[in-house]
Amino acid sequence: MLERLPDSHVKVFVIWEPVILTDIAPPTSRTLARIPDRRVAQYWDRQRLLSREIVRSALAEPSKDAHEEINERTIVWDTIAVFSAGTRWDTAFPHADYHGYPVADVIDEVEGRLTQPDTKPKNGA
Amino acid sequence: MASKILRGALVSLAVVLSAGVGWILWSRMAPRQTPAGQPPLGLIESSSGLSTLRDSFNAASDDPRVIALLSPT
C-alpha cells in the first residue's frame, strides 16, 4: 500500500504482538523487512498492552462501535486503523476514523481513506 | 525386531526435539534489524513503553496516521 502512496505524509505504526503459539519471540529481521517503508515505525508488544488499552477505551465508550462485541478478554489483532491529522491520543486511546480487519482484506479501503481530503496533512501537503 | 523399532522411534523423537529446540533458539537469538530508514524496533514492555508509542503518535499529529496490530508468524 505505501509504495502506491509515495508522496503521502502518512506515519505508520506497526505493533507486533504474540497471538498464536509460535509467537514466542519478537519479529525477526526478515519479518520486519516485510514493511520496508521509511514512514513506518515498528514495535514489539510482548504483553499486548496496546490491545488492552484499545479494549479498555472501547469498553469505556460502548456507543462508538455498537456493532462489535468486545470484552476484557478480547485481543485486538490483525487490525488496522486510520487516524486523520489532528487526532491526539491523550488519556484514552483515540477513536479511529476507520478501522477494519483482517488487514489483508481491508488494505485497499485503508489506501482509499488515506487519499481522502479529510485525512490529508494539516499543512496541505 | 522390537528393539530396532524402538530405536528408530527414539531417533525420530530426538530429531524432532532437536529441531524444536533449534527453532526456539533461532527464534530468540535471530537478528531483529528494522529496514534502512526506520527507527530501531521499539519495545512496549510497560506503561512507559506505551507512553513512548503515544508520544510518537502525537508527535506526528500534523499528519494522518495508521496503526496496525499484527502477529509475527
N, CA and C atoms of all chains as a GROMACS GRO file, in nm:
protein
  594
    1MET      N    1   0.083  -0.120   0.000
    1MET     CA    2   0.000   0.000   0.000
    1MET      C    3   0.087   0.126   0.000
    2LEU      N    4   0.186   0.132   0.085
    2LEU     CA    5   0.267   0.252   0.098
    2LEU      C    6   0.345   0.282  -0.030
    3GLU      N    7   0.381   0.177  -0.104
    3GLU     CA    8   0.456   0.201  -0.228
    3GLU      C    9   0.367   0.268  -0.332
    4ARG      N   10   0.234   0.257  -0.316
    4ARG     CA   11   0.141   0.322  -0.408
    4ARG      C   12   0.110   0.466  -0.364
    5LEU      N   13   0.157   0.503  -0.246
    5LEU     CA   14   0.138   0.638  -0.193
    5LEU      C   15   0.272   0.700  -0.157
    6PRO      N   16   0.363   0.712  -0.253
    6PRO     CA   17   0.499   0.756  -0.221
    6PRO      C   18   0.507   0.899  -0.168
    7ASP      N   19   0.410   0.981  -0.201
    7ASP     CA   20   0.416   1.122  -0.160
    7ASP      C   21   0.327   1.150  -0.039
    8SER      N   22   0.263   1.050   0.013
    8SER     CA   23   0.176   1.069   0.129
    8SER      C   24   0.259   1.092   0.255
    9HIS      N   25   0.216   1.183   0.338
    9HIS     CA   26   0.287   1.214   0.462
    9HIS      C   27   0.238   1.127   0.578
   10VAL      N   28   0.176   1.018   0.546
   10VAL     CA   29   0.124   0.929   0.650
   10VAL      C   30   0.236   0.874   0.736
   11LYS      N   31   0.208   0.855   0.862
   11LYS     CA   32   0.302   0.791   0.955
   11LYS      C   33   0.237   0.660   0.999
   12VAL      N   34   0.311   0.552   0.987
   12VAL     CA   35   0.256   0.419   1.015
   12VAL      C   36   0.325   0.358   1.136
   13PHE      N   37   0.245   0.307   1.227
   13PHE     CA   38   0.296   0.238   1.344
   13PHE      C   39   0.253   0.092   1.336
   14VAL      N   40   0.348   0.003   1.324
   14VAL     CA   41   0.319  -0.141   1.318
   14VAL      C   42   0.353  -0.200   1.454
   15ILE      N   43   0.253  -0.258   1.517
   15ILE     CA   44   0.271  -0.316   1.650
   15ILE      C   45   0.263  -0.468   1.637
   16TRP      N   46   0.376  -0.534   1.660
   16TRP     CA   47   0.379  -0.680   1.657
   16TRP      C   48   0.348  -0.732   1.797
   17GLU      N   49   0.262  -0.831   1.807
   17GLU     CA   50   0.224  -0.884   1.937
   17GLU      C   51   0.206  -1.036   1.928
   18PRO      N   52   0.234  -1.106   2.035
   18PRO     CA   53   0.218  -1.252   2.034
   18PRO      C   54   0.070  -1.288   2.043
   19VAL      N   55   0.025  -1.370   1.950
   19VAL     CA   56  -0.115  -1.410   1.950
   19VAL      C   57  -0.128  -1.562   1.946
   20ILE      N   58  -0.046  -1.628   1.862
   20ILE     CA   59  -0.055  -1.773   1.849
   20ILE      C   60   0.070  -1.837   1.911
   21LEU      N   61   0.068  -1.967   1.926
   21LEU     CA   62   0.172  -2.038   1.999
   21LEU      C   63   0.313  -2.014   1.945
   22THR      N   64   0.323  -1.995   1.814
   22THR     CA   65   0.455  -1.979   1.752
   22THR      C   66   0.512  -1.837   1.769
   23ASP      N   67   0.436  -1.748   1.827
   23ASP     CA   68   0.484  -1.611   1.851
   23ASP      C   69   0.560  -1.606   1.984
   24ILE      N   70   0.674  -1.675   1.988
   24ILE     CA   71   0.746  -1.685   2.114
   24ILE      C   72   0.853  -1.578   2.131
   25ALA      N   73   0.877  -1.501   2.026
   25ALA     CA   74   0.985  -1.404   2.031
   25ALA      C   75   0.951  -1.285   1.941
   26PRO      N   76   1.021  -1.175   1.958
   26PRO     CA   77   0.996  -1.059   1.871
   26PRO      C   78   1.016  -1.093   1.724
   27PRO      N   79   0.957  -1.015   1.634
   27PRO     CA   80   0.973  -1.043   1.491
   27PRO      C   81   1.120  -1.035   1.449
   28THR      N   82   1.158  -1.126   1.360
   28THR     CA   83   1.296  -1.129   1.312
   28THR      C   84   1.316  -1.020   1.206
   29SER      N   85   1.441  -1.002   1.166
   29SER     CA   86   1.471  -0.904   1.062
   29SER      C   87   1.394  -0.933   0.934
   30ARG      N   88   1.378  -1.061   0.903
   30ARG     CA   89   1.306  -1.098   0.782
   30ARG      C   90   1.160  -1.052   0.792
   31THR      N   91   1.102  -1.071   0.909
   31THR     CA   92   0.962  -1.028   0.928
   31THR      C   93   0.951  -0.876   0.923
   32LEU      N   94   1.044  -0.809   0.988
   32LEU     CA   95   1.042  -0.662   0.990
   32LEU      C   96   1.062  -0.606   0.850
   33ALA      N   97   1.135  -0.679   0.766
   33ALA     CA   98   1.163  -0.632   0.630
   33ALA      C   99   1.042  -0.641   0.538
   34ARG      N  100   0.936  -0.707   0.586
   34ARG     CA  101   0.814  -0.713   0.503
   34ARG      C  102   0.754  -0.575   0.484
   35ILE      N  103   0.787  -0.482   0.577
   35ILE     CA  104   0.732  -0.346   0.570
   35ILE      C  105   0.850  -0.250   0.566
   36PRO      N  106   0.910  -0.229   0.449
   36PRO     CA  107   1.037  -0.157   0.439
   36PRO      C  108   1.026  -0.005   0.434
   37ASP      N  109   0.905   0.050   0.425
   37ASP     CA  110   0.889   0.193   0.404
   37ASP      C  111   0.946   0.276   0.519
   38ARG      N  112   1.008   0.388   0.482
   38ARG     CA  113   1.072   0.474   0.582
   38ARG      C  114   0.973   0.547   0.672
   39ARG      N  115   0.847   0.550   0.632
   39ARG     CA  116   0.745   0.618   0.712
   39ARG      C  117   0.690   0.530   0.824
   40VAL      N  118   0.748   0.411   0.835
   40VAL     CA  119   0.698   0.312   0.932
   40VAL      C  120   0.788   0.305   1.055
   41ALA      N  121   0.726   0.292   1.171
   41ALA     CA  122   0.797   0.260   1.295
   41ALA      C  123   0.737   0.130   1.348
   42GLN      N  124   0.822   0.036   1.385
   42GLN     CA  125   0.773  -0.095   1.426
   42GLN      C  126   0.804  -0.119   1.575
   43TYR      N  127   0.712  -0.187   1.640
   43TYR     CA  128   0.723  -0.212   1.784
   43TYR      C  129   0.691  -0.359   1.814
   44TRP      N  130   0.749  -0.410   1.924
   44TRP     CA  131   0.716  -0.542   1.975
   44TRP      C  132   0.645  -0.523   2.108
   45ASP      N  133   0.521  -0.570   2.115
   45ASP     CA  134   0.438  -0.552   2.233
   45ASP      C  135   0.412  -0.689   2.294
   46ARG      N  136   0.508  -0.736   2.370
   46ARG     CA  137   0.503  -0.873   2.422
   46ARG      C  138   0.382  -0.899   2.511
   47GLN      N  139   0.339  -0.800   2.584
   47GLN     CA  140   0.227  -0.820   2.676
   47GLN      C  141   0.094  -0.771   2.620
   48ARG      N  142   0.095  -0.736   2.491
   48ARG     CA  143  -0.028  -0.688   2.424
   48ARG      C  144  -0.090  -0.570   2.500
   49LEU      N  145  -0.006  -0.479   2.542
   49LEU     CA  146  -0.053  -0.364   2.619
   49LEU      C  147  -0.139  -0.272   2.534
   50LEU      N  148  -0.103  -0.254   2.407
   50LEU     CA  149  -0.183  -0.166   2.323
   50LEU      C  150  -0.322  -0.226   2.300
   51SER      N  151  -0.327  -0.356   2.276
   51SER     CA  152  -0.456  -0.422   2.260
   51SER      C  153  -0.544  -0.400   2.383
   52ARG      N  154  -0.485  -0.417   2.499
   52ARG     CA  155  -0.561  -0.396   2.624
   52ARG      C  156  -0.607  -0.251   2.634
   53GLU      N  157  -0.523  -0.158   2.594
   53GLU     CA  158  -0.559  -0.017   2.603
   53GLU      C  159  -0.675   0.015   2.509
   54ILE      N  160  -0.670  -0.041   2.388
   54ILE     CA  161  -0.778  -0.020   2.292
   54ILE      C  162  -0.908  -0.078   2.344
   55VAL      N  163  -0.903  -0.197   2.400
   55VAL     CA  164  -1.023  -0.260   2.455
   55VAL      C  165  -1.077  -0.179   2.572
   56ARG      N  166  -0.987  -0.134   2.657
   56ARG     CA  167  -1.029  -0.056   2.774
   56ARG      C  168  -1.099   0.071   2.730
   57SER      N  169  -1.044   0.139   2.631
   57SER     CA  170  -1.106   0.263   2.583
   57SER      C  171  -1.239   0.234   2.515
   58ALA      N  172  -1.246   0.125   2.439
   58ALA     CA  173  -1.370   0.090   2.371
   58ALA      C  174  -1.481   0.054   2.471
   59LEU      N  175  -1.445  -0.016   2.576
   59LEU     CA  176  -1.544  -0.054   2.677
   59LEU      C  177  -1.593   0.069   2.754
   60ALA      N  178  -1.505   0.168   2.765
   60ALA     CA  179  -1.545   0.289   2.837
   60ALA      C  180  -1.642   0.374   2.756
   61GLU      N  181  -1.642   0.354   2.621
   61GLU     CA  182  -1.734   0.428   2.535
   61GLU      C  183  -1.805   0.329   2.444
   62PRO      N  184  -1.895   0.248   2.495
   62PRO     CA  185  -1.955   0.140   2.417
   62PRO      C  186  -2.040   0.186   2.300
   63SER      N  187  -2.086   0.309   2.302
   63SER     CA  188  -2.176   0.354   2.196
   63SER      C  189  -2.105   0.378   2.064
   64LYS      N  190  -1.971   0.390   2.066
   64LYS     CA  191  -1.896   0.425   1.946
   64LYS      C  192  -1.902   0.313   1.842
   65ASP      N  193  -1.885   0.187   1.883
   65ASP     CA  194  -1.884   0.074   1.788
   65ASP      C  195  -1.978  -0.032   1.837
   66ALA      N  196  -2.107   0.001   1.839
   66ALA     CA  197  -2.204  -0.090   1.898
   66ALA      C  198  -2.214  -0.222   1.824
   67HIS      N  199  -2.175  -0.225   1.695
   67HIS     CA  200  -2.191  -0.348   1.619
   67HIS      C  201  -2.084  -0.450   1.650
   68GLU      N  202  -1.981  -0.413   1.722
   68GLU     CA  203  -1.875  -0.507   1.756
   68GLU      C  204  -1.885  -0.547   1.902
   69GLU      N  205  -1.882  -0.678   1.926
   69GLU     CA  206  -1.889  -0.725   2.063
   69GLU      C  207  -1.748  -0.748   2.114
   70ILE      N  208  -1.710  -0.676   2.214
   70ILE     CA  209  -1.580  -0.698   2.276
   70ILE      C  210  -1.598  -0.708   2.425
   71ASN      N  211  -1.500  -0.772   2.487
   71ASN     CA  212  -1.498  -0.777   2.632
   71ASN      C  213  -1.354  -0.765   2.677
   72GLU      N  214  -1.333  -0.777   2.806
   72GLU     CA  215  -1.198  -0.756   2.861
   72GLU      C  216  -1.098  -0.858   2.810
   73ARG      N  217  -1.146  -0.972   2.758
   73ARG     CA  218  -1.054  -1.074   2.711
   73ARG      C  219  -1.030  -1.066   2.561
   74THR      N  220  -1.092  -0.968   2.496
   74THR     CA  221  -1.074  -0.953   2.351
   74THR      C  222  -0.930  -0.915   2.320
   75ILE      N  223  -0.874  -0.980   2.219
   75ILE     CA  224  -0.740  -0.943   2.170
   75ILE      C  225  -0.757  -0.872   2.036
   76VAL      N  226  -0.711  -0.749   2.030
   76VAL     CA  227  -0.715  -0.674   1.905
   76VAL      C  228  -0.595  -0.718   1.823
   77TRP      N  229  -0.620  -0.781   1.710
   77TRP     CA  230  -0.514  -0.845   1.631
   77TRP      C  231  -0.551  -0.844   1.484
   78ASP      N  232  -0.451  -0.839   1.398
   78ASP     CA  233  -0.472  -0.836   1.253
   78ASP      C  234  -0.573  -0.726   1.219
   79THR      N  235  -0.551  -0.612   1.282
   79THR     CA  236  -0.641  -0.498   1.271
   79THR      C  237  -0.562  -0.375   1.230
   80ILE      N  238  -0.626  -0.291   1.150
   80ILE     CA  239  -0.561  -0.168   1.107
   80ILE      C  240  -0.657  -0.052   1.126
   81ALA      N  241  -0.604   0.061   1.169
   81ALA     CA  242  -0.687   0.179   1.197
   81ALA      C  243  -0.623   0.303   1.136
   82VAL      N  244  -0.708   0.393   1.090
   82VAL     CA  245  -0.663   0.518   1.029
   82VAL      C  246  -0.708   0.635   1.114
   83PHE      N  247  -0.617   0.727   1.139
   83PHE     CA  248  -0.645   0.845   1.219
   83PHE      C  249  -0.612   0.968   1.136
   84SER      N  250  -0.705   1.061   1.129
   84SER     CA  251  -0.681   1.181   1.049
   84SER      C  252  -0.584   1.274   1.122
   85ALA      N  253  -0.527   1.366   1.044
   85ALA     CA  254  -0.438   1.465   1.102
   85ALA      C  255  -0.512   1.542   1.210
   86GLY      N  256  -0.446   1.569   1.319
   86GLY     CA  257  -0.507   1.641   1.430
   86GLY      C  258  -0.555   1.551   1.542
   87THR      N  259  -0.575   1.426   1.513
   87THR     CA  260  -0.619   1.334   1.618
   87THR      C  261  -0.507   1.314   1.719
   88ARG      N  262  -0.542   1.322   1.845
   88ARG     CA  263  -0.442   1.303   1.950
   88ARG      C  264  -0.483   1.191   2.043
   89TRP      N  265  -0.384   1.125   2.098
   89TRP     CA  266  -0.403   1.020   2.197
   89TRP      C  267  -0.361   1.080   2.331
   90ASP      N  268  -0.460   1.116   2.409
   90ASP     CA  269  -0.429   1.175   2.538
   90ASP      C  270  -0.455   1.074   2.650
   91THR      N  271  -0.564   1.087   2.724
   91THR     CA  272  -0.587   0.992   2.832
   91THR      C  273  -0.640   0.860   2.781
   92ALA      N  274  -0.731   0.865   2.685
   92ALA     CA  275  -0.788   0.742   2.629
   92ALA      C  276  -0.741   0.724   2.484
   93PHE      N  277  -0.734   0.599   2.441
   93PHE     CA  278  -0.694   0.572   2.303
   93PHE      C  279  -0.796   0.639   2.211
   94PRO      N  280  -0.750   0.712   2.110
   94PRO     CA  281  -0.843   0.790   2.027
   94PRO      C  282  -0.931   0.702   1.939
   95HIS      N  283  -1.046   0.756   1.907
   95HIS     CA  284  -1.138   0.688   1.817
   95HIS      C  285  -1.085   0.701   1.675
   96ALA      N  286  -1.074   0.590   1.605
   96ALA     CA  287  -1.020   0.592   1.469
   96ALA      C  288  -1.125   0.640   1.370
   97ASP      N  289  -1.079   0.707   1.265
   97ASP     CA  290  -1.170   0.746   1.157
   97ASP      C  291  -1.216   0.623   1.080
   98TYR      N  292  -1.131   0.521   1.078
   98TYR     CA  293  -1.165   0.394   1.015
   98TYR      C  294  -1.084   0.285   1.081
   99HIS      N  295  -1.146   0.170   1.099
   99HIS     CA  296  -1.070   0.054   1.142
   99HIS      C  297  -1.133  -0.070   1.080
  100GLY      N  298  -1.051  -0.169   1.054
  100GLY     CA  299  -1.102  -0.290   0.992
  100GLY      C  300  -1.006  -0.406   1.011
  101TYR      N  301  -1.054  -0.526   0.981
  101TYR     CA  302  -0.976  -0.649   0.991
  101TYR      C  303  -1.043  -0.754   0.904
  102PRO      N  304  -0.970  -0.855   0.863
  102PRO     CA  305  -0.824  -0.867   0.871
  102PRO      C  306  -0.756  -0.767   0.777
  103VAL      N  307  -0.634  -0.738   0.803
  103VAL     CA  308  -0.562  -0.633   0.731
  103VAL      C  309  -0.558  -0.660   0.581
  104ALA      N  310  -0.535  -0.784   0.542
  104ALA     CA  311  -0.525  -0.817   0.400
  104ALA      C  312  -0.654  -0.786   0.325
  105ASP      N  313  -0.767  -0.798   0.395
  105ASP     CA  314  -0.896  -0.774   0.330
  105ASP      C  315  -0.932  -0.627   0.321
  106VAL      N  316  -0.879  -0.545   0.408
  106VAL     CA  317  -0.921  -0.405   0.414
  106VAL      C  318  -0.814  -0.308   0.371
  107ILE      N  319  -0.701  -0.357   0.324
  107ILE     CA  320  -0.588  -0.269   0.292
  107ILE      C  321  -0.623  -0.171   0.181
  108ASP      N  322  -0.705  -0.212   0.084
  108ASP     CA  323  -0.745  -0.121  -0.023
  108ASP      C  324  -0.833  -0.008   0.032
  109GLU      N  325  -0.918  -0.042   0.127
  109GLU     CA  326  -1.002   0.058   0.190
  109GLU      C  327  -0.915   0.159   0.264
  110VAL      N  328  -0.814   0.110   0.333
  110VAL     CA  329  -0.721   0.198   0.405
  110VAL      C  330  -0.652   0.292   0.308
  111GLU      N  331  -0.608   0.239   0.196
  111GLU     CA  332  -0.541   0.322   0.096
  111GLU      C  333  -0.636   0.430   0.045
  112GLY      N  334  -0.763   0.392   0.024
  112GLY     CA  335  -0.860   0.490  -0.021
  112GLY      C  336  -0.883   0.599   0.081
  113ARG      N  337  -0.884   0.561   0.208
  113ARG     CA  338  -0.903   0.657   0.316
  113ARG      C  339  -0.788   0.756   0.321
  114LEU      N  340  -0.668   0.708   0.295
  114LEU     CA  341  -0.551   0.795   0.305
  114LEU      C  342  -0.544   0.895   0.191
  115THR      N  343  -0.620   0.872   0.086
  115THR     CA  344  -0.620   0.966  -0.026
  115THR      C  345  -0.738   1.063  -0.017
  116GLN      N  346  -0.821   1.046   0.085
  116GLN     CA  347  -0.934   1.137   0.102
  116GLN      C  348  -0.886   1.270   0.158
  117PRO      N  349  -0.953   1.379   0.125
  117PRO     CA  350  -0.909   1.512   0.169
  117PRO      C  351  -0.903   1.527   0.319
  118ASP      N  352  -0.997   1.466   0.396
  118ASP     CA  353  -1.001   1.491   0.538
  118ASP      C  354  -0.893   1.418   0.615
  119THR      N  355  -0.816   1.331   0.546
  119THR     CA  356  -0.704   1.266   0.613
  119THR      C  357  -0.571   1.323   0.567
  120LYS      N  358  -0.579   1.424   0.483
  120LYS     CA  359  -0.455   1.484   0.434
  120LYS      C  360  -0.387   1.558   0.550
  121PRO      N  361  -0.257   1.579   0.539
  121PRO     CA  362  -0.185   1.651   0.645
  121PRO      C  363  -0.240   1.792   0.663
  122LYS      N  364  -0.223   1.845   0.783
  122LYS     CA  365  -0.276   1.976   0.813
  122LYS      C  366  -0.210   2.085   0.733
  123ASN      N  367  -0.082   2.062   0.693
  123ASN     CA  368  -0.011   2.168   0.622
  123ASN      C  369  -0.046   2.171   0.475
  124GLY      N  370  -0.140   2.081   0.434
  124GLY     CA  371  -0.188   2.084   0.297
  124GLY      C  372  -0.098   2.014   0.197
  125ALA      N  373   0.003   1.946   0.244
  125ALA     CA  374   0.093   1.876   0.153
  125ALA      C  375   0.027   1.752   0.092
  126MET      N  376   1.391  -5.724   1.670
  126MET     CA  377   1.294  -5.654   1.584
  126MET      C  378   1.230  -5.538   1.662
  127ALA      N  379   1.180  -5.570   1.781
  127ALA     CA  380   1.115  -5.467   1.862
  127ALA      C  381   1.217  -5.361   1.901
  128SER      N  382   1.339  -5.405   1.929
  128SER     CA  383   1.440  -5.307   1.970
  128SER      C  384   1.475  -5.216   1.854
  129LYS      N  385   1.472  -5.268   1.731
  129LYS     CA  386   1.500  -5.184   1.614
  129LYS      C  387   1.392  -5.077   1.598
  130ILE      N  388   1.267  -5.118   1.616
  130ILE     CA  389   1.156  -5.023   1.604
  130ILE      C  390   1.166  -4.916   1.712
  131LEU      N  391   1.197  -4.962   1.833
  131LEU     CA  392   1.209  -4.868   1.945
  131LEU      C  393   1.323  -4.771   1.920
  132ARG      N  394   1.436  -4.825   1.871
  132ARG     CA  395   1.550  -4.737   1.845
  132ARG      C  396   1.516  -4.634   1.738
  133GLY      N  397   1.443  -4.679   1.634
  133GLY     CA  398   1.401  -4.588   1.528
  133GLY      C  399   1.311  -4.478   1.582
  134ALA      N  400   1.219  -4.518   1.671
  134ALA     CA  401   1.128  -4.421   1.729
  134ALA      C  402   1.203  -4.319   1.814
  135LEU      N  403   1.300  -4.369   1.890
  135LEU     CA  404   1.378  -4.279   1.975
  135LEU      C  405   1.460  -4.182   1.891
  136VAL      N  406   1.517  -4.232   1.782
  136VAL     CA  407   1.596  -4.145   1.693
  136VAL      C  408   1.506  -4.037   1.633
  137SER      N  409   1.387  -4.080   1.590
  137SER     CA  410   1.293  -3.984   1.531
  137SER      C  411   1.254  -3.879   1.634
  138LEU      N  412   1.229  -3.924   1.756
  138LEU     CA  413   1.192  -3.831   1.862
  138LEU      C  414   1.305  -3.733   1.890
  139ALA      N  415   1.428  -3.786   1.891
  139ALA     CA  416   1.544  -3.699   1.915
  139ALA      C  417   1.557  -3.595   1.805
  140VAL      N  418   1.534  -3.636   1.681
  140VAL     CA  419   1.544  -3.543   1.568
  140VAL      C  420   1.438  -3.433   1.582
  141VAL      N  421   1.316  -3.473   1.613
  141VAL     CA  422   1.207  -3.376   1.626
  141VAL      C  423   1.235  -3.279   1.741
  142LEU      N  424   1.279  -3.332   1.854
  142LEU     CA  425   1.309  -3.246   1.969
  142LEU      C  426   1.424  -3.152   1.938
  143SER      N  427   1.526  -3.202   1.870
  143SER     CA  428   1.640  -3.117   1.834
  143SER      C  429   1.595  -3.005   1.741
  144ALA      N  430   1.510  -3.041   1.645
  144ALA     CA  431   1.460  -2.940   1.553
  144ALA      C  432   1.379  -2.835   1.628
  145GLY      N  433   1.299  -2.881   1.722
  145GLY     CA  434   1.218  -2.788   1.800
  145GLY      C  435   1.302  -2.695   1.884
  146VAL      N  436   1.402  -2.750   1.951
  146VAL     CA  437   1.491  -2.667   2.033
  146VAL      C  438   1.568  -2.570   1.944
  147GLY      N  439   1.612  -2.620   1.830
  147GLY     CA  440   1.684  -2.533   1.737
  147GLY      C  441   1.598  -2.418   1.689
  148TRP      N  442   1.472  -2.447   1.661
  148TRP     CA  443   1.381  -2.342   1.615
  148TRP      C  444   1.357  -2.239   1.725
  149ILE      N  445   1.340  -2.286   1.848
  149ILE     CA  446   1.319  -2.194   1.959
  149ILE      C  447   1.442  -2.105   1.979
  150LEU      N  448   1.559  -2.165   1.975
  150LEU     CA  449   1.683  -2.087   1.993
  150LEU      C  450   1.698  -1.985   1.881
  151TRP      N  451   1.671  -2.028   1.758
  151TRP     CA  452   1.682  -1.935   1.644
  151TRP      C  453   1.582  -1.821   1.660
  152SER      N  454   1.460  -1.854   1.704
  152SER     CA  455   1.359  -1.750   1.720
  152SER      C  456   1.403  -1.646   1.822
  153ARG      N  457   1.469  -1.691   1.928
  153ARG     CA  458   1.507  -1.599   2.035
  153ARG      C  459   1.635  -1.524   2.004
  154MET      N  460   1.722  -1.583   1.922
  154MET     CA  461   1.854  -1.524   1.901
  154MET      C  462   1.871  -1.462   1.762
  155ALA      N  463   1.772  -1.479   1.676
  155ALA     CA  464   1.783  -1.426   1.539
  155ALA      C  465   1.790  -1.273   1.544
  156PRO      N  466   1.859  -1.212   1.448
  156PRO     CA  467   1.870  -1.066   1.446
  156PRO      C  468   1.734  -1.001   1.426
  157ARG      N  469   1.720  -0.881   1.482
  157ARG     CA  470   1.597  -0.805   1.470
  157ARG      C  471   1.628  -0.663   1.425
  158GLN      N  472   1.666  -0.653   1.299
  158GLN     CA  473   1.706  -0.526   1.242
  158GLN      C  474   1.591  -0.471   1.159
  159THR      N  475   1.551  -0.349   1.189
  159THR     CA  476   1.447  -0.287   1.107
  159THR      C  477   1.509  -0.242   0.975
  160PRO      N  478   1.427  -0.226   0.871
  160PRO     CA  479   1.480  -0.183   0.740
  160PRO      C  480   1.545  -0.046   0.748
  161ALA      N  481   1.630  -0.019   0.650
  161ALA     CA  482   1.700   0.109   0.644
  161ALA      C  483   1.601   0.224   0.643
  162GLY      N  484   1.632   0.328   0.722
  162GLY     CA  485   1.546   0.444   0.726
  162GLY      C  486   1.442   0.440   0.836
  163GLN      N  487   1.423   0.324   0.896
  163GLN     CA  488   1.327   0.314   1.006
  163GLN      C  489   1.402   0.321   1.140
  164PRO      N  490   1.334   0.367   1.245
  164PRO     CA  491   1.398   0.363   1.377
  164PRO      C  492   1.412   0.217   1.423
  165PRO      N  493   1.497   0.191   1.522
  165PRO     CA  494   1.511   0.055   1.574
  165PRO      C  495   1.378   0.002   1.626
  166LEU      N  496   1.366  -0.129   1.634
  166LEU     CA  497   1.244  -0.192   1.685
  166LEU      C  498   1.215  -0.140   1.826
  167GLY      N  499   1.099  -0.080   1.844
  167GLY     CA  500   1.062  -0.030   1.975
  167GLY      C  501   1.005  -0.143   2.061
  168LEU      N  502   1.024  -0.134   2.190
  168LEU     CA  503   0.973  -0.236   2.281
  168LEU      C  504   0.868  -0.173   2.371
  169ILE      N  505   0.749  -0.233   2.371
  169ILE     CA  506   0.642  -0.188   2.460
  169ILE      C  507   0.635  -0.292   2.571
  170GLU      N  508   0.703  -0.265   2.682
  170GLU     CA  509   0.712  -0.365   2.788
  170GLU      C  510   0.647  -0.320   2.917
  171SER      N  511   0.599  -0.198   2.919
  171SER     CA  512   0.536  -0.147   3.040
  171SER      C  513   0.454  -0.025   3.001
  172SER      N  514   0.393   0.036   3.098
  172SER     CA  515   0.313   0.154   3.068
  172SER      C  516   0.401   0.266   3.011
  173SER      N  517   0.528   0.268   3.049
  173SER     CA  518   0.618   0.370   2.994
  173SER      C  519   0.644   0.345   2.847
  174GLY      N  520   0.651   0.216   2.809
  174GLY     CA  521   0.669   0.182   2.668
  174GLY      C  522   0.548   0.225   2.587
  175LEU      N  523   0.431   0.209   2.645
  175LEU     CA  524   0.309   0.253   2.577
  175LEU      C  525   0.308   0.406   2.566
  176SER      N  526   0.361   0.472   2.668
  176SER     CA  527   0.370   0.619   2.662
  176SER      C  528   0.461   0.664   2.550
  177THR      N  529   0.567   0.589   2.527
  177THR     CA  530   0.659   0.623   2.418
  177THR      C  531   0.587   0.614   2.283
  178LEU      N  532   0.507   0.509   2.267
  178LEU     CA  533   0.428   0.497   2.144
  178LEU      C  534   0.330   0.612   2.132
  179ARG      N  535   0.264   0.644   2.243
  179ARG     CA  536   0.166   0.753   2.243
  179ARG      C  537   0.233   0.885   2.207
  180ASP      N  538   0.350   0.910   2.263
  180ASP     CA  539   0.422   1.035   2.233
  180ASP      C  540   0.459   1.041   2.085
  181SER      N  541   0.502   0.929   2.030
  181SER     CA  542   0.536   0.926   1.887
  181SER      C  543   0.412   0.950   1.802
  182PHE      N  544   0.302   0.891   1.843
  182PHE     CA  545   0.175   0.910   1.772
  182PHE      C  546   0.136   1.057   1.772
  183ASN      N  547   0.144   1.118   1.887
  183ASN     CA  548   0.106   1.260   1.898
  183ASN      C  549   0.207   1.352   1.829
  184ALA      N  550   0.333   1.313   1.828
  184ALA     CA  551   0.436   1.396   1.763
  184ALA      C  552   0.410   1.407   1.612
  185ALA      N  553   0.339   1.309   1.558
  185ALA     CA  554   0.309   1.310   1.415
  185ALA      C  555   0.167   1.358   1.387
  186SER      N  556   0.108   1.433   1.481
  186SER     CA  557  -0.034   1.468   1.471
  186SER      C  558  -0.065   1.564   1.356
  187ASP      N  559   0.036   1.622   1.292
  187ASP     CA  560   0.010   1.705   1.176
  187ASP      C  561  -0.023   1.619   1.053
  188ASP      N  562   0.004   1.491   1.063
  188ASP     CA  563  -0.016   1.401   0.950
  188ASP      C  564  -0.118   1.293   0.984
  189PRO      N  565  -0.179   1.235   0.882
  189PRO     CA  566  -0.263   1.116   0.909
  189PRO      C  567  -0.173   1.002   0.957
  190ARG      N  568  -0.227   0.917   1.040
  190ARG     CA  569  -0.151   0.805   1.094
  190ARG      C  570  -0.229   0.675   1.080
  191VAL      N  571  -0.154   0.568   1.072
  191VAL     CA  572  -0.211   0.435   1.065
  191VAL      C  573  -0.147   0.352   1.176
  192ILE      N  574  -0.229   0.277   1.246
  192ILE     CA  575  -0.179   0.182   1.345
  192ILE      C  576  -0.225   0.043   1.302
  193ALA      N  577  -0.131  -0.050   1.293
  193ALA     CA  578  -0.164  -0.188   1.257
  193ALA      C  579  -0.112  -0.281   1.365
  194LEU      N  580  -0.197  -0.370   1.411
  194LEU     CA  581  -0.158  -0.469   1.511
  194LEU      C  582  -0.149  -0.604   1.441
  195LEU      N  583  -0.029  -0.663   1.443
  195LEU     CA  584  -0.004  -0.785   1.367
  195LEU      C  585   0.064  -0.891   1.453
  196SER      N  586   0.060  -1.014   1.405
  196SER     CA  587   0.130  -1.124   1.470
  196SER      C  588   0.252  -1.162   1.385
  197PRO      N  589   0.367  -1.190   1.448
  197PRO     CA  590   0.487  -1.218   1.369
  197PRO      C  591   0.479  -1.343   1.283
  198THR      N  592   0.404  -1.445   1.325
  198THR     CA  593   0.401  -1.570   1.248
  198THR      C  594   0.260  -1.597   1.195
   0.00000   0.00000   0.00000
